[in-house]
Each structure stands twice: as C-alpha cells, then as structure tokens.
Amino acid sequence: MSCMETIEAYGLRSIGLGERLLPRSDFTLCDQFVLIGSGLVWNVYFGLMALFFGFWFATALAMGKSSDSLLLRKPAEWFIFVFRGSPLFIQFFIAYQAFVLLPRNGIEINLGFVELTAQTRWLTKAWAGALIVLFLNTSAYSAEIFFGALRSIPKGDLEAAEAYGMTPWQKFRRVTFPTMLRLGWPAYTNEAIFLFHATTLVFFSGFPAWQQQGDALYYANYFADKTFNPFVPYPIVAGYFVILTLCVITGFGLVNRRLNRHLAPASRPRLRIRPQLVR
C-alpha cells in the first residue's frame, strides 16, 4: 500500500471513515504518521470544546468568586479549590466510576403530566465523559486566572465608568470584561497549551475508545505494542503536539494583539509561554 493509499484508507479512521481494520504487520512510517495524525483529531476536539465551554463557565466562576454575595462567592471558591486541588487523572477516574454507576436504562424524570427518561450511557464514552472532566478542570484553573485579572483592574477605570453613568451591565461589557481578558490572556494562553497536552490523559483515564476510534496516544501505543519499538510512534506524537502548540500560540497571539490594539506597540505585553509540566 502506497502512502497516498494509506492516507485515503486511514486518514479519517478515528472518526469512523475509511478502513475499519488496523494494519497488522509490515508497518511503515507512513502508517504511523497517518494513523497517529488521525487520532489527533480527538485531541483537538477535546481541547477546543473544553476551551470554548470552559471559557464562559470560568468567567462566571471568576465573577462569582469576586462577588460580595456569600451565596455566589462560596460555591465558586469551593469549586475552584476542589478541581485545582486534586490531580486531573484522579478526576478522570472518579468521573468514570460515577458515570458507570448510573442506571443503564437512564434516569426517570416524572414531571407530573409526562415522564421523561434521561439517557446516561453516553456519559461513559470518551467523547462525552472525558470532555466533561476536561471542561470542569480547565474552568477551575481559568477562573482563578480571570479572578486575578479582575482584582488587577485599575479602580480608576471602574470609577470612571460609574461616573460616566454606565449601568452595571454596560460597565461589565465595556470595561470589566475587556480589561479582564487583556490582563489575563497571557496566563490563559499557558492554560490552553496545558489543556491540549492534558488531552493525552484520556487514553489512560478508563473512558473507552468506541470501535477503536481513539486519540493520538491510542494509536501510538498500538504501534509501540506491535513493533516493540516505542522510539518511533511516541516521538511522532510529540512532534504533532509541538505543531499543535505552535498553532495555539499563533492563534492566541493574534487575539492578544487584538485585545491590546489600543496600546502603543512598545507597550503591548508579549506572550510568555511557561508550560506546566506537573498539574
């Protein structure tokens, strides 16, 4: 099988398109690059979805933690403390065990005039259950970043907004939220990079890959087991993630320039990437 035929057969295998059976012998370098690259689609999916939903939830948590209301502040503080204080892998394990214990036939919800059944089987699948864990984890870390940014907003900016007669919503939309993003974006970029790296833990988390449609590390482990040579597939995974990290840095750098477009070029803060090796 030529390399082009391998790409056609296995390029989208991780999402159920192409050959169903994995190659069994005579593995080529092209086979490994194509299948591991195919699995990277899931890592990108986990990262993008967790970032998108986690961003808004983190903003709500940060606002809750900075609130004067005890009913808003304490739940936000405890949520952030629990998910930042426990290892991500343990969160995967607890979530999977909790989802498995849910009734297989779903949860019956009686509304009086109608009875609904909430399906729970999908929660034990990696595409859903693992995504929920990543979403909650990154929300907690991002909320702490945004909370620190909120505390760093100059009081003069807020007082000027109030003196101008802005409503609380207008002040948040035009002053608080943009300034929070501008101050917290460099640290949030590091969190986004770590989140994409953390998606590799899904392979070890216990959430099953449906019909062998796994992530990049799933296929790298497959080739390492079959060839007894881990020094080819795992560096390929690392190379793919280096490229993915460069894409994240580029994308977030463009957003950072947009957020600081009102500043002089010499005064614009530059992104400083500091990867977290241990969570």
Disulfide bonds with the S-S distance in Angstrom:
Cys3-Cys30 2.07
